[in-house]
């Protein structure tokens, strides 16, 4: 046996758990309209199925090497053990980075519109500001009570402040990515944020802090604080109104969310659903409207 073969596989601390869910109270066979939304992002893919406007099933998986395969995998995972097949779904809307490559989608809608509409569904009609903290970009969105986008700003120039950036730090510090937020709060005193706005340079800076004797908790606190400040600046440039909702995977990171709330002086609404499925939820809402009108065109704004 060679030395390479004797080495145990490297643990992937960045890898989060894929999952699916089906409502125990609904049966798709009883529904007049079965609609689906599929959000193919650069890092993760979500599929949501709604029956007569209610959340019936969803799945969240890692995006693979091609968008169409990821879309099929996600919708198949959402339909798992339900007896539901693609042919039973009246309308599907695709969104996200890979939306143009979803072969079974009847229509595509931008992720900006879908996250705004999804936030209204998930948090209620009082939402006026939405922050989508995605895999490789952040979006600050202002919307009206119907989920129509009023204005938005997006940062997609660097992975800093995104899910992928957080995965890089988790892997570097050997901390499961799902534990990063809570671990970052285990500090007696809040450190200064890492100074770099680039995830590559921030990673180098963090490595230097570890060599200088900082604990992993302190380094994570410094990075989460930097993310919060960066995102707060994006939100403030676009204007922050109550009520404020956060969508996307990093919304599950308590270390970033709590620090962002302090930066803004504003409490985020508490989610009633999984924040990571918001884009797919919005797409499914659009799909339900399309199916209800009995046509394949709708005005999106």
N, C-alpha and C positions, 0 to 999 in steps of 0.2 A: 504493500500500500504506500503510495507517495505521500509526501508531507502535505500536499494540497488536499488530497482526499481525506486525510485524517482530521482536517480542520472542521469544526462544527459550522453549520451555516450561520452567517451573520444575521442577527436579529434585526428585523425591519421595524424600528420604533415609530416610523412615520405611518405605518399601515394601520388605518382605522377599520373597525368592524363593519362589514357589509350587512344589510338587514332588509327585512320586508315585514309587512303588517297587513292584516285583513280584518275588517270590522266584523265582530261577532254578532252584530245586530242587524246587518243588512244582507239581502240576497239579490244579486244582480238580475236574477231571472224575474224578479218582481218589478223591475224598473222599466219605465217608459223609454228613458234615454241613458245609455251607457257611454260615457265620454272619457277620453284619456289625454294626458299631457306628458310629454317626454322632454326632459331637459338634459341635453348632452353637453356637459361642461368639459373644460380642459383637464380637470382632475377627477371629477365624479359625475355620474349619470343617475338621474332620478326619473322614475315613472310613477304617475299617479292615475288612478282610475276612480271616476265619480259615477254614482248612480243617482239620477234625478237631482243633481246638484249637491249630493252629500258625499263625503269622503268615504270611499269603499275599500280601497287597497293602495299600497304604495311600496316601492322598493328603492333602495339607494345602494349603488355599487361603484366600484372604481372604474373610471373610463379606460377602456383598452386601447389597442393600437389603431382601431378604426371606429369611426362614429356610428356607422350602420350596425356593426356587430354589438357595440355597447348599447345601442337603442333596443335591439332585439333581446339582448340579455336582461336589460332592466325591465322591459314590459313582461317578459316571460317570468321573471322572478316575482313581479307584482301579481301575476295571474296564478301563481303556483298554488295548487290544491284548491282552486276555486271552481274548476270546470269551465272557466271562461276562456275563450279563444279570441284571437284578433278579429275574426269574422263576426263576433258578437258585439264588437265595439262600433258604435254608430259614427263616431268622428274622433280623430286624433290630431292634436296640434303639437308641432315640434318647436322647441326653443333652445337657446343656448349656443355655445361655440360651434357645435356640430349639427345645428338644426337642418341645414340644407341637405344633409346626408342621411336623413331618416326616411327610408323608402316607403313606410306604411303611413306616414303623416299626410293628412289631407291639406294642411296649411301650415306655414311657419309664421311665428310671431317673435319679435325681438325679446330678449331677456329683460330689457328695461320695462316694457309693457307688462310682461308676465309677472315680474316680481312685484310691481305695483298692485296688479289685480290679485295676486296671491296673498300679499300682505293684508289687503282689505278682507279677504276671505278668512285668513288665519287670526287676525287681530281685531277686526271690526271696522265699521265705516268711519270711525273718528280719526283713523290714521292719516297724517298729512306729510310725514317725512319717513322715508324708508332707506335704510342702509343695507345694501347687499354686500356682504363680505364673502366673496367667492374664492375659487381655487387660484386664479391668477389675475384677478382684478377686484377693485372695490367700486361700487356705484352709490352715489348719493342721489336720491330721487325724491322729488316733491310731487304729490298727487292730490286729487280731489277725493270726495267721499265715495265716488264710484270706481276709484282705482285708475282714473285717467291721468296720464303723466302731464304735469305742469312744466317741470324743468328737471334736468339731471346733469351731473358731472361724473366722469369716470376716470379712475387712475388705472391704466393698464401698462405703464411703462416699466414697472419693476415688480418682482414677486413680494417685496417687503409690504407687510400689511395684508397679506393674503393667506389662504389656506396652505398653498405650496410653501410659502416662506416659513410658516409655522412648522410644517413637516420637516424642513431642512434643519431647523433648530432642534426639534425633537430628536432627530437622528443623530445630530452632532453631540448632544448632551446625554444620549441613551436614556431618554424619558419617553414613555408611550405618549403619543400626540394627544390622546384623550385625557391625559393627566396634567398637561402643561399648564392649563389655566389655574387649577386648584393649587398646584405646586408653586406657581409664581406668587401666590398670596401668602405663602408661609415665610414671610420676612418680617423682622421686627421694625425695620425702617425702610421706607421706599427709596431705592437707589435712583441715581440719575439715569434717564433713558440712554440706550446706546445712541451714539451721535449720528451714525450713518443712516442714510435713507435708502441705501442699496442693500439687498439681502446678502450679496456676496461679501461686501465690505463689512456689513454688520456681523456676519458669521466670523470673519477674521478678527474683528474687535472683541467678540464674545470669547473666542479662543484665547485671546490675550488676557482677558479678565479671569478666565479659569486658571491660567498659568500664574496669575498674580495672587491667587488664593481665594477668589470669590467662590461661593457655593453655587450649585446648579440653580437653587431656588432664587438666589440674588440675580444671577445672569438672566433667568427667565423673567423675573420681575422687570429688569431693565429693558428687555426686548418687548414684553407686553405693553409696557408704558410707552415705548417708542411707537408701537403700532397704534395705540390709542390716540396719541398726539397727531400722528400722521392722518388718521382717519377723521379725527375731529376737525382738522384744518380743511379737509375736503368737504365735509358736511357744512361747515360755516361759510365756505365760499358759495355754496349753492343755497344756503338759507335753511335754518332748522326751525320747524314749527312743531308744536304739539298736535297730535300725539305722535310719538317717535317709536318706530318698530325696526328691529334688526332681523335680517334674513341671512341664509347661508350657513356654512359649517362653522365659521369662527364665532357665530352667535352663541355657540355652545361653550365657548371659552370664557369662563367666569373672570379670569384675570384680565382679559382685554375689555370685556363688557363693563366691569365695575370701574376700571380706570377711565374708560370712555365717558361713562356717566359723570364722573368727577370733572373731566375736562369740559364737558358741555354744561354742567350744572343742571342736568335733566335726566330723569329716570326713564329708561326704556320700558315699553310695555312688556308684560310677561307673556311669553308665547303659549298658545293653547294647543299647538301642533308642533311637529318636528320642523325646526327652522330650515333645515337643509332641503326640504321638498317644496319651498315656496314658489320657485320658478315653474316647476312642473304642475303645482296646484293652479297657478294662474293660467298656464296653458290648457289645463283640463277645464277650467271655467270657460275660457274662450271656446273650446271644443263643444261644451254643452250648449252654449249659445248658438253656435253654428248648427248643431244637430237639431236644436229646437226650432230654428227658422227653416229647416229643411233645405238648406243650400250651403255652398262651400265658400261663400264670400261674406266678409263682415268688415265694417270700418273699424280700424284699430287706431287709437290715438292716445 
